Amino acid sequence: MKTIFLTVLTSFVFFGFNTRSPKTNFPEPPTSANRLFYIQRSNNANTVIYDANLIADKKLNLQKPIDVYWIRYAEKGQKEDLSNLQWQLAYGYKTHTANSTSNTVEITLNAFKNRPITLDYHQGKLAAFTQIKGCRASLQKVFVQLASTALIPKVAYIELFGFDSVKNQAVYERIYV
């Protein structure tokens, strides 16, 4: 019993008393009117940004709904395009539904195909909605914990951070891969 108590106590001290990621030293990208969400990984502070690609009258570009790019915090903080390999294997996306009469689009990320994301308006702003902890939530951030730093790293788990606008609260889910 004492061992279990010490294990739980150590976990609280190491990870904190909430379920947020233990990685708190990563920079938060500056807010943007078109920001949908961003991805950070445990191996460095570089961040992949997903911004809505809007055309005239603030409508979503149905052919290319999201602009995806790096902010290279581990270097000089510069903005940089994804390489073709990065796009195809990990950070790119595929559009699955685009109804020409609607301004709603469903996408899946290339590296995480089992959790579709719907781009839709909420309170006049475009948001990326997905399932987080069993509820429809506006995705804000994804954190990827890598298990190794090999040439092709293995993912230990993925954390989703979002906001449930119905319950008016933040939501979080950790997915072990």
matplotlib code that plots the C-alpha trace (Angstrom):
import matplotlib.pyplot as plt

x = [0.0, 2.8, 4.4, 1.2, 0.8, 4.4, 3.9, 0.8, 2.4, 5.5, 3.2, 1.4, 4.7, 6.2, 3.1, 1.3, -2.2, -4.0, -4.0, -2.2, 1.0, 4.2, 5.8, 5.0, 8.2, 7.2, 6.4, 2.7, 2.4, 1.0, -2.8, -4.1, -7.6, -7.4, -5.7, -7.4, -4.9, -1.2, 0.9, 4.0, 6.3, 8.5, 11.8, 12.0, 10.0, 9.3, 5.6, 3.3, 0.6, -2.8, -4.5, -7.8, -7.3, -10.0, -11.0, -13.3, -16.1, -14.2, -15.3, -13.2, -11.2, -12.7, -9.8, -7.2, -8.9, -5.9, -2.5, 0.0, 3.5, 6.3, 7.3, 10.9, 11.3, 14.4, 16.1, 15.4, 11.6, 11.2, 8.1, 8.9, 6.9, 6.6, 8.8, 6.9, 7.9, 6.6, 3.4, 2.8, 3.8, 2.7, 1.4, -0.5, -4.2, -6.8, -10.1, -13.0, -16.1, -16.6, -20.2, -20.2, -23.4, -21.9, -18.8, -18.0, -15.2, -14.1, -10.4, -8.1, -4.5, -2.2, -0.6, -3.8, -6.6, -8.9, -10.0, -11.7, -11.7, -14.6, -14.0, -17.1, -18.1, -18.9, -20.0, -18.7, -15.2, -14.0, -12.9, -11.6, -14.0, -13.2, -14.1, -12.1, -13.0, -16.3, -17.6, -17.5, -14.8, -12.9, -9.4, -6.8, -3.5, -2.0, 1.0, 2.9, 5.2, 7.9, 9.3, 12.6, 14.7, 15.6, 15.6, 11.9, 10.6, 8.0, 5.0, 4.2, 1.0, -0.9, -2.6, -5.6, -6.5, -9.7, -12.8, -16.3, -18.5, -21.7, -20.4, -18.3, -15.2, -11.7, -11.4, -8.4, -7.6, -4.5, -4.4, -1.7, -0.5]
y = [0.0, 2.4, 1.7, 2.5, 5.7, 6.8, 6.0, 8.1, 10.9, 10.9, 11.0, 14.1, 15.8, 14.9, 15.5, 18.0, 17.7, 18.1, 16.1, 18.7, 17.8, 17.8, 19.8, 23.4, 25.1, 25.2, 28.6, 29.3, 30.6, 34.1, 34.3, 34.8, 35.6, 32.5, 30.1, 26.7, 24.7, 23.8, 20.7, 20.5, 17.5, 16.6, 16.5, 20.3, 23.5, 23.8, 24.1, 23.2, 25.8, 25.2, 28.4, 28.7, 29.7, 32.3, 33.9, 36.8, 37.5, 35.4, 32.2, 29.1, 28.1, 24.8, 23.7, 24.4, 25.0, 25.1, 26.8, 24.6, 25.8, 25.6, 28.2, 27.1, 28.1, 25.8, 27.9, 31.6, 31.5, 31.9, 30.7, 27.9, 25.7, 21.9, 19.7, 17.3, 14.4, 16.2, 16.9, 13.4, 11.4, 13.5, 17.1, 17.3, 16.6, 15.2, 16.9, 14.4, 16.4, 19.8, 20.7, 23.6, 24.9, 24.9, 26.4, 23.3, 20.9, 17.6, 16.8, 14.1, 14.6, 12.3, 10.9, 10.6, 9.4, 7.9, 11.3, 13.5, 17.2, 19.4, 23.0, 24.9, 28.3, 28.9, 32.3, 33.9, 32.3, 29.3, 26.4, 22.9, 20.5, 16.9, 14.4, 15.0, 12.9, 11.8, 15.3, 17.6, 20.2, 23.0, 21.6, 24.1, 22.2, 18.7, 17.5, 14.5, 12.7, 10.8, 7.6, 7.8, 10.2, 7.7, 8.7, 7.7, 8.5, 6.3, 8.1, 7.2, 9.2, 12.1, 14.8, 16.7, 20.1, 21.8, 23.6, 22.2, 25.2, 23.4, 22.8, 25.9, 24.2, 23.1, 19.4, 17.1, 13.6, 11.5, 8.8, 6.1, 4.9]
z = [0.0, 0.9, -2.5, -4.4, -2.4, -3.2, -6.9, -7.0, -5.1, -7.3, -10.4, -9.0, -8.3, -11.7, -13.9, -11.8, -10.3, -13.6, -16.8, -18.9, -20.6, -18.5, -21.3, -20.2, -21.5, -25.1, -26.6, -27.4, -30.9, -31.3, -31.8, -35.2, -36.5, -38.8, -36.3, -36.1, -34.0, -33.7, -33.1, -30.9, -30.3, -27.4, -29.3, -29.9, -29.7, -33.5, -34.0, -36.9, -37.4, -39.0, -40.2, -42.1, -45.7, -46.3, -49.5, -50.3, -47.7, -45.1, -46.8, -46.6, -49.6, -50.3, -52.6, -50.0, -46.7, -44.4, -44.6, -42.8, -41.9, -39.3, -36.8, -36.2, -32.5, -32.1, -34.8, -35.2, -34.8, -38.6, -40.6, -42.9, -45.3, -44.8, -47.0, -49.3, -47.0, -43.9, -45.7, -47.0, -43.9, -41.0, -41.0, -44.3, -44.6, -47.0, -47.6, -47.5, -47.9, -49.4, -50.1, -52.6, -51.0, -47.5, -46.1, -44.0, -44.8, -43.2, -43.2, -41.8, -40.8, -42.8, -39.6, -37.6, -40.0, -37.4, -35.9, -38.5, -38.1, -39.3, -40.2, -39.4, -38.0, -34.4, -33.2, -36.4, -36.3, -38.2, -35.8, -36.2, -34.4, -33.5, -30.8, -27.5, -24.5, -26.1, -27.0, -30.0, -29.2, -30.9, -31.3, -30.0, -29.6, -30.2, -28.3, -29.6, -27.1, -28.9, -27.5, -29.2, -31.2, -33.9, -37.6, -37.7, -34.2, -32.5, -31.0, -27.4, -27.1, -28.4, -26.3, -27.6, -26.0, -27.0, -25.8, -25.5, -26.3, -25.1, -21.6, -21.8, -20.5, -21.6, -22.6, -22.8, -24.0, -24.0, -26.7, -26.4, -29.8]

ax = plt.figure().add_subplot(projection="3d")
ax.plot(x, y, z, "-o")
ax.set_aspect("equal")
plt.show()
